Amino acid sequence: MISRLLFALLFFLGVATTGTAQENPQANQGDAVLHSHSTMLPMLRSEVTVRADLVTLGDLFDFAGSHAETAVFRAPAPGTRGVVDAAAIARAARAMGMEQFDLAGLTQIGVHRAGVTLSGSDLESLVRSGLSEHLDTVGTETGAPGAGFYEVAFDETPSARTVPAEVANALTVHLLVAPDRRTGRFVSSIQLPDGTQVAQVSGRASHLLNVPMLTRSIGRGEVIRADDIRMVAMPHARAIATPTVLDPAEIVGLASVRTMRPALPINPGDLKEPSLVERQDLVTLVYRQGALALSVRARALDDGAEGQAVDVTNLQSNRVVRGIVTGRGVVQVLGALDQLATLSPEIVQ
């Protein structure tokens, strides 16, 4: 069986491109076709489209039966069409054990190999995806914050390539040289599933990271809004060299500890919860027990967000007491009632 297949393959290489027959197909047809047969004979097709490296008798003939999977010669290159003499097909079929068939009066047939043509931009997109997967892997292995992305500049746009249709969606990108941390230089190979190289593509891949930055100056204590922030791409190494907030959600709604300038990475130490009490503000100092609430005017000695402890001066007793910020301009006293000294009682409804 193997020797027959080799014979057929070698034979096709000698005849497929020239299309020169060495025998009369009409005579072969007369020899091969039975004048009376109860079953349908394999019938040669005039045009064939294949999606594999080898052409089988099932590709060439209708009703090939048990011979359908038998390979007889190699297919043309993906996306191309070849012409084969019917006489050559007849010889190959007999060599593979199919004695009876009908050449349908044909002297030649066309064999087309299905292919998909990938443009240069298609190949570049594949490389970008491969680089992105590499970046995800590196980020997972190193634990570096924010994987970021590559901005890719190719040395030249690769020329279009036609690949077998059956594997067009299974191409892989292998980094022959991973992006250099300093220069960004890389070399990649686009390959078929069997490892055959389709194209080699090189260039520079700059590792960037989108970082939230302010669009305007923010004053001390000012609350940052969503429209105060925009994302800016910057070199990954510089972005993570110092503590930097990477998620805008961790900025919006917070207040600045100091005056902050625009177009710079934001340090988490520059943010705080918005103050409901500002230093030197007049506040209401409250003591609550059940439905009873005692209150007095006081002056804040600290800034304080909700839930934070601050010192305040009771303006009636001039004593400093400590309390918890519970609302805008409201501090609830900690400790015993006598800390308030003179208070004005009021009933909480």
N, C-alpha and C positions, 0 to 999 in steps of 0.2 A: 504493500500500500504506500509506504513512504517513497519507494523508488518511483512509483507512478506519479506521485505528487511532485517530486523533484523534476521529473521529466516534463510535466505539464508547465511548471513554473519557468523552467529554462526555455521551453518552447515558446511561451508567451512573450518572454523578453525579446525573442528574435523576430516575432511577427506582429506584436501588438501595435508598435509605432509605424511600421511600414505598410501593414495591411496587405501583404503579398501572400496569396494562397498558392499552395503547391499541388492542389488537387481540385477537381471539378465539384463544386458543392451540389450541383444538380445530380451528378452521378451518385454522390454520397447519400443524397436524400433518397434516391431510388433504392439504394441498398438498405437504408436504415428504416424506411417506413414499411410497416406491414400493410398489405392490401386488405386484410380482414383482421380486426382486433376488437375484442369485447370491451377493452378499457381505453381511455384517452391516452395518447402518446404525449411525452414531454414535447412542448411546443416552444421553439426559439422565439424570444422577444426581440423586437427591432430596436428598442431603446431600453437601457438599464441604468438605474441609479442605485449606487451602493453606498453604505455607510460603515464600511470596514476596510481593513487593509487588503483582504483577500476577496476575490470574486468566486462565488460558489455556483454550482450547477443550478441551485434553486434561484439564484439571482438571474441566470441566463434563460432558464426554461420555466414555463408554466407546467404544472403537473409533474415536477421532478421527482416526487415521491421520496423513496428512501435515499435517493442520491442528492436531495436538496442541500444538505449541509456539507457536501464534498467540495473542497476548494480546488480550483483549477489554475488560477493565475492571480498575480498581484493586481490590485486596483490602480488606476492612475493617481497622480498627485491630487490632494484635496482641491476642489474647485475647478478641476480640469476634466476634459472629455477625450477619450481615446476611441479609435475605430479598430474593430477586430474582424478578421475574415471568418465567415461562417465555416469554411473548410477547416480552419485552425481549431475552432470550437468543437467541430465534429471529431477531430482526432483526439483532442483533450478529453472529451466526454467518453469516447471508447476506451481510452487509456485508464479512465477511472471506473470502468465497468458498466457504463450506461450504453447498452448496445442498440437500443431502439429509441428513436426520437424523430421529430419532424422539424426540419430547418425552415419550414414555412416559405420556401422559395426565396429566402434571403441569401445574399452573397456577403453582406457585411452588417454589423450592428454597431451602435454607439454605446459606450460604457462611460457613465458620468460618475465621478466621485463627489458626493455631497461635501461641501466645505463652507466655512463661515470666514469672511474676510474681516480682520480686526484692523482698524485704522491706527495711526500713530497715537491719537488721543485715547483710543481704547486701551492700548498697551500702557500708556502713561497712567491711566486710571487704575489698572491692575497693579502697577508698581506702587502707587500711592496707598492702595489698600494693603499691600504687603508690608509697607513701611509702618503703617498704622498698627497692624497686628504685632509687628516687632516691638513697637513702642509700648503697647499694652503689656507684652511679656516682660520687657525690661522694667516697667513700672511696678509690676507685681513682684518681681524678683528682688528689686532694690527697696521697695516700700517708699519710694520718693513720692511726695505729695503732688497730686495733679499730673496725670500722664502728659497732658498737652497734645500737641500735634506737630507734624512736620510741614514746613513750607518747602516745596521741592522745586529746584531748578535743574532741568535736564541738560546734559551736554549737547544733545541734539535730539530732535523729534525722531523716534524710531520709524522706519518705513513700515507700511502696511504688511501684514502677514495673513495668509489663508491657512486655517487649521481644520482638521477633520470635524465635521458637524457634530459627530457623536460625543466629542470631548470638549467642545467649545466652551462649555460652562464649568469645566473641571481643571482649568489652567491654574498653576500655582506659581508663586514668586519666591525664589530662593535668594537670600542675600549672600553673595559671594564675598562681599566686603561690607560689613555693617557701617552705618554712618559714623564717621570719626567725630569724637566729642569736640574737638577743636575746629576742624575744617568742615565737617559735615559731609565729606566725600564718601560716596557709596558706589557699589557695583552690584547689580541684580541680574538674575537670570529668570526669564519666563519660560516655564517648562510644561510639556504635556504630562499626563499622568504616568506615562512610561519612562519619564526622565529626559525625553528628547527636548533639546532647547529650541524654543521658538524665536527668542530674541534676547540679546544682552543689552541692558540699559544702565547707564551711569549718570551721575550728576552730584548735586549737593543738596543735602536735606538739613535745613535749619530747624532745630528743636525749639518750638515756641509754646507759650502758655498764655491763655486768655486770663487777664487779671482785672478785677473791678477797680476803677479809679474814679475820683471825683471829677465832675465837670465844672465845678466852681469852688471858690474858697468857702470854707465852713468855719464860722466863728466858734469860740469856746462855748460849750454847752448847747450848741444848736443841734436840733434833731435832723438826721439825714433822711431824705426822702428817696423814693425809687428813681425819680427823674434827676437826682443829683449824681447818678452813677452811670458809667458806660464801661463796657468791656474793651480792654486794650491788649493786643498781642505783644508780648515782650519775650526776650530770650529766657528759656526755662531756667538755666543756671542762675541768672541774675534774679529771677522772680523768687526763687526759693532760698537765696543766699541769706536772707533775713526773714524773721517771722512776717508772714503776709497773709491777709485774709483773701481766700480764693473764691468764696461763695458770697454773692451779693446779698443773699438772704440773711447772712450773719452781720450785715451792716445796716440795712434799712431799719429805721425805727430807733436806732441807737443815737446817742449824742456824742459829740466830740469832747475829749478831755482838754484839748488845746486847739488853737487855730490850725486848720489843715488846708494845705494847698492842693490845687487840682493836678491831674495828670501824674500822680505818683502812687506807687503801691501803698496800701493802707495797713498799718501795723495794728494788730488787735489791741495793743496797749493804748492806742489812741482813742478807743471807744469805751463807752460806759452806758449804763441804763440811763434814760432821760431823768433829770432831777425834777422832782415834784416840789422840792424845797430848795431854795437858793440861800447861800450865806448872806446874812444881814436882812433877809426877808422877814416881814412881820407874819407870824403864823398863829394858828389856834392850837393851844396845848390842851389836850383832852384827857380826862380820867373817866373811865366807864366801869360801871359795875351794875349788871342787870339792865334795868330800864333807866337807871340814873346816870346822867352825864354831867360832869363838872368841867368847866372850861375857863381858860384865861388867855389873855394875849401874851405872846412871847416873841423873842427875836432869835432867828436861827443863827447858830454859830458855825454850821457846816452846810455843805450841799448834801442832798440826800435823794436817792431814788426810792420808789415804793419798796417797803420792806427793809430799808436800811436804817440803822441807828444813828441819830444825830444829837448833838447837844444844843439846848436852847436856853435862853435867859428868860425866866419868869419876870415880866415887867412890873408886876405888883410887889413881888418880894425881892427882886433883883438876885434871886438864887438861880444857879445853873442846874438844870435837870436833864436827864437823858430820856429820849423817847424814840419811838418807831414811826417813820413816815407812813401814813396810811392813805394819803390822798393829796391833792394839790393844796399846799399851804396848811396841811393838818398833820400834827404830831401827837401820837398817843403816848402818855406818860408810862414809864416803867417804874415798878416799885410801889412803895406805900403812898397812901393818899396825902400824908403830911408833906410830901415833897412840893405840893402845889401851893402850900400856904393858903392865902386867901383866894377863894374861888367863888365864882358866881354860879350857883346851882341851876340846872335846867333839866326838865323832864324830857327824855327822848320819846317821841311819839312812835 
